[in-house]
């Protein structure tokens, strides 16, 4: 009942640089959300997806943490932000899930 959502869409309905599209399948760009919510997000820009996720992603702590972080920044989403999130997810996995320092 869950899907993997690309926050930066694989087929965006808006203009995206080739550099940003290079990392569209990076783990830093992915979320696990309900299939129903995923169908609402489609190919929307990240700022519009955030508004839907605020309502529909409430049951996932990591989605709500991401929304908070995204809104504290300049609300842009591209290669730099995706790679930064991938690095942060790796650190979280090592420190929290696997307890590796």
Backbone bond lengths (Angstrom), bond angles and torsions (degrees), N, CA, C in turn:
res aa  C-N    CA-C-N  psi(-1)  N-CA   C-N-CA  omega(-1)  CA-C   N-CA-C  phi
1 X - - - 1.449 - - 1.526 112.47 -
2 X 1.311 115.87 9.75 1.459 120.11 -178.93 1.521 110.54 -123.36
3 X 1.321 114.90 154.13 1.454 121.78 178.34 1.518 109.84 -129.70
4 X 1.317 114.32 161.46 1.453 120.76 172.29 1.522 107.65 -93.81
5 X 1.305 116.19 121.48 1.459 122.79 -179.64 1.516 109.94 -100.92
6 X 1.310 116.79 132.27 1.464 122.77 171.35 1.528 106.72 -89.92
7 X 1.329 116.89 113.52 1.466 119.42 -178.76 1.529 110.28 -61.78
8 X 1.322 117.32 -46.15 1.456 121.44 166.56 1.514 104.34 -89.02
9 X 1.308 117.16 113.04 1.451 122.65 -172.81 1.525 112.84 -59.38
10 X 1.327 114.90 146.95 1.462 119.97 175.02 1.528 111.51 -68.79
11 X 1.300 116.65 -27.22 1.467 122.54 177.05 1.528 108.67 -132.55
12 X 1.338 116.44 72.75 1.460 120.25 -174.52 1.529 113.32 -63.27
13 X 1.307 115.49 148.66 1.461 122.14 177.37 1.528 110.49 -91.65
14 X 1.313 116.28 15.89 1.463 123.60 -178.04 1.526 107.41 -142.95
15 X 1.318 116.90 166.72 1.467 120.52 -176.28 1.530 111.27 -75.38
16 X 1.325 115.42 130.86 1.464 122.71 179.42 1.525 107.69 -133.51
17 X 1.330 116.68 139.80 1.465 120.08 -178.91 1.531 111.00 -69.03
18 X 1.319 115.16 153.50 1.469 120.71 177.10 1.523 110.49 -60.85
19 X 1.327 117.02 -35.81 1.464 121.69 178.87 1.528 110.79 -61.51
20 X 1.317 117.66 -43.84 1.465 120.99 178.64 1.529 111.35 -66.47
21 X 1.332 116.54 -37.20 1.464 120.42 -179.01 1.530 112.34 -68.91
22 X 1.344 117.31 -19.96 1.466 121.03 177.84 1.532 112.20 -59.85
23 X 1.323 117.09 -28.37 1.468 120.84 -174.40 1.531 112.63 -113.05
24 X 1.321 116.66 16.70 1.460 120.12 -175.71 1.532 112.40 -60.03
25 X 1.341 118.01 -29.17 1.465 120.55 -179.92 1.527 113.28 -96.32
26 X 1.321 117.55 8.32 1.461 122.04 176.96 1.527 109.80 -65.59
27 X 1.313 115.96 147.86 1.469 119.94 177.66 1.528 111.82 -58.84
28 X 1.312 116.79 -25.81 1.461 120.41 178.44 1.512 113.67 -67.88
29 X 1.314 117.72 -13.47 1.457 122.71 -179.44 1.532 112.23 -105.08
30 X 1.332 117.44 2.78 1.462 120.79 -172.64 1.530 113.09 -108.81
31 X 1.328 115.18 147.41 1.461 123.74 175.08 1.513 108.30 -136.56
32 X 1.296 116.76 148.18 1.455 121.71 170.03 1.524 105.88 -99.84
33 X 1.318 115.00 120.22 1.461 120.76 179.75 1.526 108.59 -139.71
34 X 1.320 115.91 170.97 1.463 118.89 179.31 1.524 110.70 -65.34
35 X 1.312 115.42 149.00 1.462 121.15 178.94 1.530 110.34 -58.65
36 X 1.323 116.36 -38.12 1.465 121.34 -179.82 1.532 111.05 -62.86
37 X 1.332 117.15 -45.22 1.469 121.14 178.41 1.523 110.30 -66.13
38 X 1.318 116.28 -42.27 1.456 120.72 -180.00 1.528 111.11 -56.86
39 X 1.315 117.04 -39.07 1.469 120.49 -178.78 1.526 111.84 -66.62
40 X 1.318 117.54 -24.45 1.468 120.84 177.73 1.527 112.41 -79.86
41 X 1.321 117.34 -26.66 1.465 121.09 -175.24 1.522 112.65 -79.53
42 X 1.337 116.22 -38.87 1.464 122.20 177.33 1.526 112.77 44.50
43 X 1.309 117.76 -124.64 1.463 124.07 -175.51 1.527 112.29 -109.83
44 X 1.315 116.24 26.96 1.464 121.13 -178.32 1.531 111.69 -68.59
45 X 1.334 117.16 156.24 1.465 120.26 173.08 1.535 110.05 -65.89
46 X 1.333 116.89 152.99 1.475 120.56 -179.00 1.534 114.66 -51.99
47 X 1.311 118.64 -40.09 1.476 119.97 -179.07 1.524 111.48 -62.16
48 X 1.324 116.99 -35.36 1.464 120.54 178.38 1.527 110.63 -76.50
49 X 1.313 117.08 -34.66 1.466 120.39 177.03 1.523 110.86 -63.68
50 X 1.333 116.50 -37.62 1.465 120.72 179.93 1.523 110.90 -58.07
51 X 1.323 117.02 -42.23 1.466 120.37 -179.27 1.529 111.32 -62.07
52 X 1.312 117.19 -39.36 1.470 120.99 177.81 1.525 110.18 -70.58
53 X 1.332 116.79 -42.30 1.467 120.53 -179.21 1.524 112.57 -65.17
54 X 1.315 117.32 -30.09 1.471 119.89 177.41 1.520 110.71 -57.06
55 X 1.301 116.30 -35.45 1.457 121.11 -179.24 1.525 111.69 -91.68
56 X 1.312 116.81 -46.36 1.465 121.41 -171.40 1.527 114.65 -89.03
57 X 1.342 118.28 -16.65 1.458 120.35 -175.76 1.513 114.25 -101.17
58 X 1.313 117.40 12.70 1.465 122.21 -173.84 1.522 114.35 -59.26
59 X 1.318 118.08 -28.95 1.468 118.80 -175.57 1.520 113.02 -80.44
60 X 1.325 116.96 -5.25 1.451 120.89 178.92 1.530 109.96 -110.07
61 X 1.331 116.27 109.76 1.465 120.68 -177.79 1.523 111.97 -55.48
62 X 1.331 116.54 -43.17 1.460 119.32 -176.43 1.534 111.59 -66.47
63 X 1.328 117.67 -30.48 1.466 119.81 176.19 1.524 109.56 -68.63
64 X 1.303 116.57 -43.88 1.468 119.96 179.61 1.532 110.71 -65.69
65 X 1.334 117.70 -38.18 1.466 121.03 175.48 1.522 110.45 -62.44
66 X 1.338 116.45 -40.92 1.461 120.02 178.86 1.524 110.90 -64.23
67 X 1.320 117.62 -44.24 1.461 121.39 179.70 1.518 110.00 -57.86
68 X 1.320 116.26 -46.18 1.467 120.78 179.80 1.527 110.62 -59.81
69 X 1.306 117.24 -45.45 1.459 122.15 179.58 1.529 111.05 -64.87
70 X 1.317 116.88 -44.44 1.468 122.23 -179.66 1.523 110.43 -59.88
71 X 1.322 116.83 -44.08 1.463 120.75 -177.38 1.520 112.75 -73.37
72 X 1.316 117.86 -23.84 1.468 120.79 176.42 1.520 111.39 -73.69
73 X 1.340 116.64 -24.96 1.461 121.80 -180.00 1.512 110.62 -86.38
74 X 1.314 115.12 -158.28 1.471 119.69 -179.32 1.528 111.93 -89.72
75 X 1.327 117.04 7.79 1.453 125.22 176.69 1.532 112.91 62.13
76 X 1.330 115.80 27.46 1.460 119.05 172.67 1.520 107.78 -97.07
77 X 1.328 116.79 156.17 1.454 121.31 -178.91 1.517 108.71 -145.52
78 X 1.318 114.59 109.07 1.455 120.94 -179.80 1.520 109.46 -153.63
79 X 1.314 115.93 -159.37 1.458 121.59 -174.18 1.526 112.72 -54.95
80 X 1.310 116.84 -47.81 1.468 120.88 -178.02 1.534 111.02 -59.18
81 X 1.314 116.86 -47.83 1.462 121.06 -177.68 1.533 111.45 -68.73
82 X 1.322 116.61 -38.05 1.464 120.85 -179.98 1.528 110.61 -65.45
83 X 1.330 116.80 -45.96 1.466 119.90 179.10 1.523 111.53 -66.70
84 X 1.318 117.26 -35.72 1.459 121.05 177.04 1.534 110.27 -64.28
85 X 1.327 117.40 -43.34 1.466 120.04 178.61 1.524 110.63 -66.38
86 X 1.331 118.09 -38.47 1.471 120.91 177.33 1.525 109.92 -59.47
87 X 1.312 116.93 -43.77 1.467 121.18 178.04 1.530 110.75 -63.08
88 X 1.322 116.89 -43.63 1.467 120.86 179.19 1.522 111.82 -64.30
89 X 1.334 117.02 -37.43 1.463 120.00 176.88 1.521 111.33 -66.02
90 X 1.328 116.63 -38.60 1.469 120.52 177.78 1.526 110.28 -63.32
91 X 1.321 117.01 -44.85 1.463 120.56 178.21 1.524 111.19 -62.23
92 X 1.315 116.92 -41.69 1.460 121.46 177.77 1.527 110.74 -61.33
93 X 1.321 116.64 -43.57 1.468 120.58 178.93 1.523 110.89 -61.58
94 X 1.323 116.45 -47.30 1.462 120.01 -179.73 1.525 112.00 -62.95
95 X 1.316 116.85 -45.06 1.475 120.42 -173.10 1.521 113.42 -81.99
96 X 1.339 117.01 -39.69 1.454 120.37 -173.91 1.526 113.47 -96.09
97 X 1.311 116.91 -47.67 1.469 120.00 -175.32 1.522 111.60 -80.36
98 X 1.324 116.95 -47.73 1.458 120.25 -174.19 1.524 112.45 -100.59
99 X 1.319 118.04 -7.72 1.478 123.36 178.48 1.523 112.58 56.85
100 X 1.341 116.42 39.16 1.464 122.44 176.78 1.521 107.58 -100.93
101 X 1.332 116.25 130.73 1.465 119.00 -179.62 1.457 108.57 -91.67
